[in-house]
Each structure stands twice: as structure tokens, then as C-alpha cells.
Amino acid sequence: MESLGNVTRPRAWHHPSQGRDSRLLLALPSCLLSPSCVRPAGSCVSGTGLDSRDLGGQHRNVQPFSDEDASIETMSHCSGFSDPASFAEDGPEVLDEEGTQEDLEYKLKGLIDLTFDKSAKTRQAALEGIKNAMASKILYEFILERRITLTDSIERCLKKGKSDEQRAAAGLACILCVQLGPGIESEEVLKTLGPILKKIICDGTASIQARQACATCFGVCCFIATDDITELYSTMECLENIFTKSYHKEKDTNGICSTPNTVLHISSLLVWTLLLTICPINEVKKKIEMHLHKLPSLLSCDDVNMRIAAGETLALLFELARETDNDFYYEDMESLTQKLRALATDGNKHRAKVDKRKQRSVFRDVLRAVEERDFPTETVKFGPERMYIDCWVKKQTYDTFKEILGTGMQYHLQSNEFLRNVFELGPPVMLDAATLKTMKISRFERHLYNSAAFKARTKARSKCRDKRADVGEFF
């Protein structure tokens, strides 16, 4: 799992023809039509989404604007470029239509230009729009041509932006590395953004939401890009310094009270666990000895998400420990299983019903993993393929990338070479339109299938429920 494979470099992207409909010009925001948008070398070339360095240092002749062109500056900024929701509404389906790939790239060029806008809201909307497009479509060739420009815009937004803009920039950096995959390009992205992300994570005056997003981004980009074991250990140490602050509260109290920093600690713990799965065996043993006796203290935190994160991390540590040593023995097993069993059957009235149900579901699986070395296999369907999640390591990896990609996870599992290498799915399956059409079932057949599956699922769940723990919920 140390090496995730090489990503094939496709041919260079060719700029679309200049003979476009005159109506597209009217859709351009004024910041793209103004003479002030012409930037010096090393900045974004207006209307292309390209940095002059992306173009190999070549300079283009820029014609001065006429009075007629200048009048367009008074038009509204409302356009398809600055509306990130347009990608979510269209979805990947529209990209199958003829010509829409070129239209998407044309929109993305405008959004890339808007990441250098003076307005913070415009920059944030542009970052979100690019992120949504990357999550729903593989754009490797387009991104490769504009990698330097995108990295510069993310760096700029992280340095000068506030909470929401920094969070959007960190999210875009994650998906940028997912699109590029392991290789020189993603290494350069991490080399440029890594120090900035680390600085924000450790900055106590920065927004918690920004620090949380940067922690996730830092860990995920390191997981994808780094080949340097020293850099991997340095990233893990940075994340450890964040979430281990929750340990110290156990000394003076019987329980751990959540704080505004708890969400940051949770994200740091989860992404640290992800990085642990690619560490050498000796380092895994070292980390297990360091944290396995301290993590159970987090099970008493009053934040349900922290309890769940700690429980899933414990299950993964037990799984790794037993893989590295068949005779692994945990001294305080009885006390730990009592805590896990209590959380798996928790019926405290002061906790929300949704939190209790979520917690009980997770800790039933965690208890089985710790006591019986068992994992409930999950099946993920995407297109004509299926993936079986049969261990905690694979579950942690899947959950992390699903959180980043959202609804685009299934599409990336089908087409993204990096993710297919991570989950050992082999090369992408190529299917023509006729084959895909024959695989579709009718609406009535799908309704019958869903009804039968719902009935079977309800019966299976009713057997697993502890009805005695739910008696007090309705009173």
C-alpha cells in the first residue's frame, strides 16, 4: 500500500477554436472584459484560465478594447461562470451530450479567472464552482495544463482569504490532488501548499472551520502525493499535536466536555488514522503502543462524533495490531469492552434520538471487531461494478474520499485511476452507449426491486435491534 501506482499522462490539452458564437461574449463578466484583467507574466491569462507559466512563458498580443467593448463593463456579473450551483444542477449526465465538454471547459476558464477577483464572495463562488465540476467529472488533461494557475489561486486564497474562502480553497486543493493522482504534479502542489496549510492548522487565531478543512486537506494531499517517509511522519506529528489535546482533559474530570475545537480534533484524528494505514509496520507498532491506551478516554466525550471517531479508530488499530502480530494481547480488554457495550446499547434520555441510533449502529460493529475480530462486509455499487468493503482500513479510506467527493464518489470509482488503484479495482471498465442502455432496468422493475430490498432490510434490522434500550424514547 506504500505505492499507489503511476498515473498515465495523456496528451496535452488543445485550446478550443476562437470562432465562438458572439452570444458567449455577452455572458462574460465585466472583470474578464476589462483591460485591467490583463496580468503580467506569472499570473492568469484572461479568458483562458491559463498561467503564463502554464503556456511555457509565451506572451500573447492583447488588442486594446474599443469604446463598444468598454460599454459591456457595465453589465451585471451574473453569468454561468460565477454560479457554482450550475455544476450541481447539471450533473455529470449532461456532459455526455455532444459539445458540452467544451462548454464545461469554457466555463471553468472563466471560473479560474474569477479566483483572482477583488471580491471575496466572487473568489469563494469560483472556488466552489471549480470544486463541484472536478467532483463530477474527470478533467485530468484540462487540469494538467492549468495546474500552476490553480495552485497559485489556491495559495492566494489560503493566505489572504478569511474563513469561508480558506475552507473552499482547502476543499479544492483536496480534489485537485485526487484528480492529478500520485506523481510529480501532486508533489509540487503539496510542496507549495503544505507549509501554508500547516501554518493555518497551528494558528489558534484562525477560524475553526478553516483549520478543520486545512487539516483534512493536509492529510489527504500527503496520502496521495508524498513519497518521502520523513514528510509523512512530519504530517502525522502535526495532526497528533492537535487531537492529543483532548487526552489531557481526562486527568481532572470523569468525562470530556466538547469545546469549539472538538470538530478540529475529530478531523485531525480521522485523517491521522488514514495516514497510519500507509505507514511501515514498525511505525504502525510504535503508534499503536503510543495511542491504544489513551484513545478509550475519548469514548467519554459528550460529542457523539468524537465518540464515533474514537471508536472507529480503536477498531482500526486493533485490526492493524492483529495483522502485524497474531499473538497481540490488550491488557485492559475487559474495561474497554464494557465501555463499547455500554455505547452500543446507550439509552440515555439526555441524548438526541438520532445521535443514539447512529452511535449504537457504529459501536455494535466496533464491539464485534474488538471482541470477535469480525467486520460486517458492505457492498458499494457503481455502474456495472461492485466493491466490497471488508475491513476497517478500506472503510476508513472510502469514508474519507466520499466526504471529499460527495455524490461524485461513484463516478470517480468508475473512472479515476488513482482511486481504482487504492481500492484494487483494476483499470477502468470501458462500456459503449448501447451496452449501458441494455443494462438499465425499467422504472416498474426498479420499484419492485426497491420494495423487496426495503422489506428484507426491515426484517434484518428488527432482529438486530435491542428493543429494551428503546423503551424510554417515546415517553
Number of C-alpha atoms within 10 A of each C-alpha: 11 11 12 21 14 12 14 9 11 9 7 10 13 9 11 12 6 6 6 9 8 8 8 9 13 13 16 23 22 19 18 20 20 17 17 9 17 15 13 11 13 16 20 29 25 23 20 19 27 24 27 21 19 19 14 8 11 10 12 9 5 9 7 10 12 8 8 8 13 14 13 17 17 9 12 11 16 12 13 18 25 28 17 20 15 14 22 15 9 12 17 16 9 14 16 10 8 9 10 12 15 13 13 17 19 18 24 25 22 24 28 29 27 27 29 21 17 10 10 17 14 19 25 24 21 27 30 24 27 26 23 23 25 23 27 23 20 19 18 20 17 18 21 19 19 24 23 22 24 27 20 21 22 26 22 16 23 23 16 10 18 15 16 16 24 28 26 26 31 28 21 25 27 25 23 25 24 27 24 27 25 23 19 12 16 23 21 16 23 24 14 15 23 20 12 16 26 17 14 22 26 15 12 11 9 14 17 20 17 23 30 23 25 31 29 27 28 28 26 24 24 25 23 24 24 20 15 9 13 10 12 19 15 11 20 22 12 18 27 16 13 20 20 17 12 23 15 12 16 16 10 8 9 11 15 20 15 14 12 9 18 21 19 23 24 23 24 29 23 25 22 24 23 24 19 23 21 18 17 12 15 9 13 18 16 10 14 17 13 11 15 15 14 15 18 20 21 23 21 18 22 15 19 18 16 23 23 23 20 22 24 23 24 24 24 25 25 23 20 19 21 14 12 14 11 8 9 11 11 12 9 9 11 10 10 19 16 12 16 22 16 14 24 23 21 17 20 14 11 6 13 12 15 8 12 19 15 14 20 22 16 17 24 17 18 29 25 17 21 20 14 9 13 16 18 13 11 11 11 12 11 14 13 11 11 13 14 13 19 14 17 25 20 17 16 20 21 18 13 16 18 15 10 20 21 13 15 19 19 17 17 25 24 20 16 23 25 23 23 17 19 18 17 12 16 11 13 14 11 9 9 7 9 8 10 11 9 8 10 11 10 8 9 9 10 12 12 11 11 12 12 12 11 12 10 11 11 11 10 11 10 10 9 10 13 13 11 9 13 16 10 11 11 6 5
